[in-house]
Amino acid sequence: MSNARKLADNLPSVGQLSNRNLIINGAMQVAQRGTSFTGDGYSLDRIYHQLSGGTSTLTQETFALGSELEGFTKYAKQAVSTGNNYCGIVYKVEDVKSLPQGKATFSFYAKGTNPAAGSFDLKILRMHNGSTTHDTLLDTTVTLTSSWQRFTKTFDVGSLSGMSTPTANSIIYISIRQAGSDTGTAAWELNLTGLQLEVGSQASPFEHEPVGVTLSKCRRYFTSSFQSIAPGNGSLGVSNRYYSPAWKHSATSNIVGSVNNFPVPMRTSPTMTFYRDTGVSSTDGRWGWYNASSWTTGTSTTTQMLSHVGFTPAVGNSGDSTTHNYLILGGWAADAEL
């Protein structure tokens, strides 16, 4: 074993040399939105499920004890029933300047079956505004087998000379997906975990970190009021209502409050989605009040009772003139993804 390899094997995952992995939730542990997805969009935290005309289900899976990958507990499984080009997984690293000029290495663990053309495209791009490609840092292919293996790709990072001024949405764009030239519709499966992007000419051991640390990082991009009882997609049943303590009585005719008590500061002003007590995303909201030891809920489902301007929703009491201590039944989600 080389001296460099020995050094890498002994790098700590916490402390002075930690935080070397630019990818958040690379071990697929955090799933604030849910654990199963069929639509195009963000799925497990920071992981974008891209369909591009294909049909696919992405799920969070759990390794069995004594599995092939010791140290990992979760992985993402993308089961594609109908393939199509550009169908796959995308990850966006915040700030195009995250990688300095020099060598960088991307590594990950994967197994599965391959698209019609026989391999997956793996690309890493730099975009100054989140959508316009400045240059391609890595353009290669990977071929999966039925067994887990670690893929390691080292590439050169050039200077930022000639790049337009980066915006707040500038990114390093990583994709593992069916090739653009491959329009075959054959089914395939991608199982993925241990994503790591780091500075240097070799892959160091995957940087495991406490799940609470990862969750805190993820909440910079997405968070919701459903954390404690029903994580994922606002899937709040009537028996699992969320009573938001952030709402306070201000008058006999309405309730006002601010959704600004996010667990961590978010990347940018988030897009807010509000949910009724039934879990349905809507600008109509259930309302209620607490009196002594019981809840009374509003009966109108047609009156618009929940709206927001900025982050200050207002809830009408549907004509009730009695002074109550109002709270909201339902919840919210805040999205500040790239």
C-alpha positions in Angstrom: 0.0 0.0 0.0 1.4 3.4 -0.9 2.2 6.0 1.7 -0.5 8.3 0.2 -3.1 5.6 0.5 -2.1 4.9 4.1 -2.5 8.6 4.9 -5.9 8.7 3.3 -7.1 5.7 5.2 -6.3 7.5 8.5 -7.9 10.8 7.8 -10.4 11.6 10.5 -14.1 12.2 9.6 -14.6 14.7 12.4 -12.4 17.5 13.8 -9.8 19.6 12.0 -9.9 17.7 8.7 -13.6 17.0 8.6 -16.1 18.8 6.2 -14.0 17.9 3.2 -17.0 16.4 1.4 -18.8 19.1 -0.6 -21.9 16.8 -0.9 -24.6 17.0 1.7 -26.5 13.8 2.6 -24.2 11.7 0.4 -25.1 8.7 2.6 -28.8 9.2 1.9 -29.7 9.3 5.6 -32.0 12.4 5.6 -35.4 12.2 4.0 -37.5 15.2 5.2 -39.8 15.0 2.1 -40.6 11.3 2.4 -39.0 8.0 1.4 -40.7 7.2 -1.9 -41.1 9.4 -5.0 -42.5 9.0 -8.5 -42.4 12.6 -9.7 -39.7 14.7 -11.2 -38.1 16.9 -8.5 -36.2 16.8 -5.2 -36.6 13.5 -3.3 -34.2 12.5 -0.5 -32.7 15.6 0.8 -30.5 17.4 -1.8 -31.1 14.5 -4.3 -32.9 15.5 -7.5 -35.0 12.7 -9.1 -35.0 13.4 -12.9 -37.4 11.6 -15.1 -37.0 13.3 -18.5 -39.9 11.3 -19.9 -39.0 8.1 -18.2 -41.1 6.3 -15.5 -39.2 5.8 -12.2 -39.7 5.4 -8.5 -36.9 6.6 -6.1 -36.9 5.2 -2.6 -34.8 5.4 0.5 -33.6 1.9 1.4 -32.0 0.4 4.5 -29.0 -1.9 4.4 -29.3 -5.2 6.3 -26.9 -6.0 9.1 -23.7 -7.4 7.8 -24.4 -5.9 4.3 -21.8 -5.4 1.6 -21.1 -1.8 2.7 -20.1 -1.6 6.3 -20.6 1.7 8.0 -23.6 2.7 5.7 -27.2 2.4 6.9 -29.1 3.9 3.9 -29.0 4.1 0.1 -31.1 5.5 -2.7 -32.8 3.1 -5.1 -34.0 4.4 -8.5 -36.1 1.8 -10.1 -36.8 2.8 -13.7 -39.6 0.8 -15.4 -39.5 2.9 -18.7 -36.1 4.4 -19.5 -35.4 7.6 -21.4 -32.4 9.8 -22.1 -31.4 12.1 -19.2 -33.4 10.0 -16.7 -31.4 9.7 -13.5 -30.1 11.5 -10.5 -28.8 15.1 -10.2 -26.9 16.8 -7.4 -26.2 20.5 -7.2 -23.3 21.8 -5.1 -23.8 25.3 -3.9 -21.4 28.0 -5.2 -19.4 27.4 -8.4 -16.3 28.5 -6.5 -16.5 25.6 -4.1 -13.7 23.7 -5.9 -10.4 25.6 -6.3 -8.2 25.3 -9.3 -6.3 22.0 -9.2 -7.3 18.4 -8.8 -10.6 17.1 -7.4 -12.1 13.7 -6.9 -15.6 12.4 -7.0 -16.5 9.0 -5.6 -19.6 6.9 -4.9 -20.8 3.4 -4.3 -23.3 1.9 -6.7 -24.8 -1.3 -8.0 -27.7 -2.2 -10.3 -28.6 -2.7 -13.9 -27.6 -0.5 -16.9 -29.7 1.5 -19.4 -30.3 0.3 -22.9 -26.9 1.6 -24.1 -25.1 -0.4 -21.4 -23.7 2.3 -19.2 -24.6 5.6 -17.3 -23.3 9.0 -18.2 -21.4 10.7 -15.3 -20.9 14.5 -15.8 -19.8 17.3 -13.6 -20.4 20.9 -14.9 -19.8 24.4 -13.6 -22.6 26.9 -14.0 -22.3 30.5 -13.0 -26.0 31.1 -12.7 -27.4 27.6 -12.1 -28.4 27.0 -15.8 -25.7 28.1 -18.2 -22.7 25.8 -18.6 -19.4 27.4 -18.3 -17.3 24.3 -18.6 -17.4 20.5 -18.2 -15.0 19.2 -15.5 -15.8 15.5 -15.9 -17.5 13.6 -18.8 -17.3 9.8 -18.5 -19.4 6.7 -18.2 -19.9 4.0 -15.5 -21.1 0.5 -15.9 -22.9 -1.2 -13.0 -22.9 -4.8 -11.8 -25.1 -6.6 -9.4 -22.6 -6.0 -6.6 -21.7 -2.8 -4.8 -18.5 -1.2 -5.9 -16.8 2.1 -5.3 -16.3 4.3 -8.4 -13.6 7.0 -8.2 -13.1 9.7 -10.8 -10.3 12.4 -10.5 -10.4 15.4 -12.7 -8.8 18.8 -13.3 -10.5 22.0 -12.1 -9.5 25.0 -14.2 -9.5 28.7 -13.3 -12.6 30.8 -13.3 -11.1 33.0 -16.0 -13.7 33.9 -18.6 -16.7 32.9 -16.4 -19.5 35.4 -16.1 -20.0 36.8 -12.6 -21.4 34.0 -10.4 -24.9 34.6 -9.0 -26.4 33.4 -5.8 -27.6 30.3 -7.7 -24.2 29.3 -9.1 -23.5 25.6 -8.9 -21.4 22.6 -9.6 -23.8 20.3 -11.4 -23.3 16.5 -11.0 -25.4 14.0 -12.9 -25.6 10.2 -13.1 -28.2 9.3 -15.7 -29.1 7.6 -18.9 -27.0 9.1 -21.7 -28.5 11.8 -23.8 -28.0 9.7 -26.9 -29.7 6.7 -25.4 -33.4 6.8 -26.0 -33.9 3.1 -25.2 -37.0 2.4 -23.0 -35.6 -0.7 -21.3 -35.9 -0.9 -17.5 -32.9 -0.3 -15.3 -32.0 0.2 -11.6 -29.5 2.5 -9.9 -28.6 1.9 -6.2 -26.5 4.7 -4.9 -24.8 5.9 -1.7 -21.6 7.4 -0.3 -21.4 10.3 -2.7 -18.3 12.4 -2.0 -16.7 15.3 -3.8 -13.4 16.6 -2.4 -10.3 18.5 -3.2 -7.3 16.4 -4.1 -6.1 13.7 -6.5 -7.5 10.6 -4.7 -10.6 9.5 -2.9 -10.3 9.5 0.9 -12.5 7.2 3.0 -16.1 8.4 2.9 -16.7 11.1 5.5 -19.4 9.7 7.8 -21.0 12.3 10.1 -23.8 12.2 12.8 -27.2 12.3 11.2 -28.1 15.4 13.2 -25.3 17.3 11.6 -26.4 16.2 8.1 -30.0 17.2 8.9 -28.9 20.6 10.0 -27.1 21.1 6.7 -30.1 19.9 4.7 -32.4 22.3 6.5 -30.6 25.2 4.9 -32.3 24.1 1.7 -35.6 22.6 2.9 -37.5 22.3 6.1 -41.0 21.9 7.3 -43.2 21.9 10.3 -43.9 18.2 10.0 -40.5 17.0 11.3 -41.7 15.4 14.5 -44.9 13.5 13.5 -45.2 12.9 9.7 -42.1 13.7 7.6 -42.6 13.8 3.9 -44.9 15.4 1.3 -47.2 17.0 3.9 -48.6 13.5 4.4 -50.5 14.5 7.5 -53.6 12.4 8.2 -56.5 13.7 10.2 -55.4 11.6 13.2 -51.9 13.2 13.0 -52.8 16.9 12.9 -50.0 19.3 13.5 -50.8 22.1 15.9 -48.4 25.0 15.1 -47.4 26.9 18.2 -46.1 29.8 16.0 -49.6 31.2 15.6 -50.9 33.6 18.2 -54.3 35.3 18.7 -54.2 39.0 17.8 -57.9 40.0 17.6 -61.4 38.6 17.8 -61.6 38.5 14.0 -58.3 37.1 12.9 -55.1 35.5 13.7 -51.7 36.6 12.5 -48.3 35.0 12.9 -44.9 34.7 11.3 -43.4 31.5 9.9 -39.8 32.6 10.6 -38.7 30.3 13.3 -36.8 28.0 10.9 -34.3 25.6 12.6 -31.4 27.1 10.7 -31.1 30.2 8.4 -32.1 29.2 4.9 -30.0 29.6 1.8 -32.4 32.3 0.4 -36.0 33.4 1.0 -37.9 30.2 0.7 -41.0 29.3 -1.3 -43.7 28.5 1.3 -46.3 25.8 0.9 -49.1 25.5 3.5 -51.0 22.4 4.3 -54.4 21.8 5.8 -54.9 19.5 8.7 -55.8 16.7 6.1 -52.4 17.1 4.6 -53.6 18.7 1.4 -51.4 21.5 0.0 -53.7 24.5 -0.3 -54.2 28.2 0.4 -57.3 27.2 2.2 -56.5 26.2 5.8 -58.3 24.7 8.7 -58.4 26.9 11.8 -59.1 26.2 15.4 -58.9 27.4 18.9 -57.9 25.9 22.2 -60.3 26.6 25.1 -59.6 25.0 28.5 -58.5 21.5 27.5 -60.2 20.9 24.2 -59.9 21.9 20.5 -62.6 23.3 18.4 -62.1 23.4 14.6 -63.6 25.5 12.0 -66.2 23.8 9.9 -65.9 25.8 6.7 -63.7 24.1 4.0 -64.5 26.6 1.3 -63.7 29.9 2.9 -60.2 31.0 2.3 -58.7 31.1 5.7 -55.0 30.8 5.1 -53.0 33.1 2.9 -49.6 34.6 3.1 -47.7 37.7 1.9 -44.0 37.2 2.5 -44.0 35.1 5.6 -47.0 36.5 7.5 -50.1 34.4 6.9 -53.4 35.6 8.2 -56.3 33.3 9.3 -59.9 34.5 9.6 -62.2 33.0 12.2 -65.2 32.6 9.8 -67.4 35.0 11.6 -66.8 33.8 15.2 -66.7 36.9 17.5 -65.7 35.2 20.7 -62.1 35.8 21.9 -60.1 32.5 21.6 -56.5 31.5 21.7 -56.2 30.5 18.1 -53.7 28.1 16.7 -53.4 26.5 13.3 -54.2 23.0 12.4 -52.0 22.0 9.6 -48.5 23.0 8.7 -46.0 24.4 6.2 -42.9 23.6 4.1 -40.1 26.0 3.2 -38.1 25.3 0.0 -34.8 27.2 -0.8 -33.3 24.6 -3.1 -31.0 25.5 -5.9 
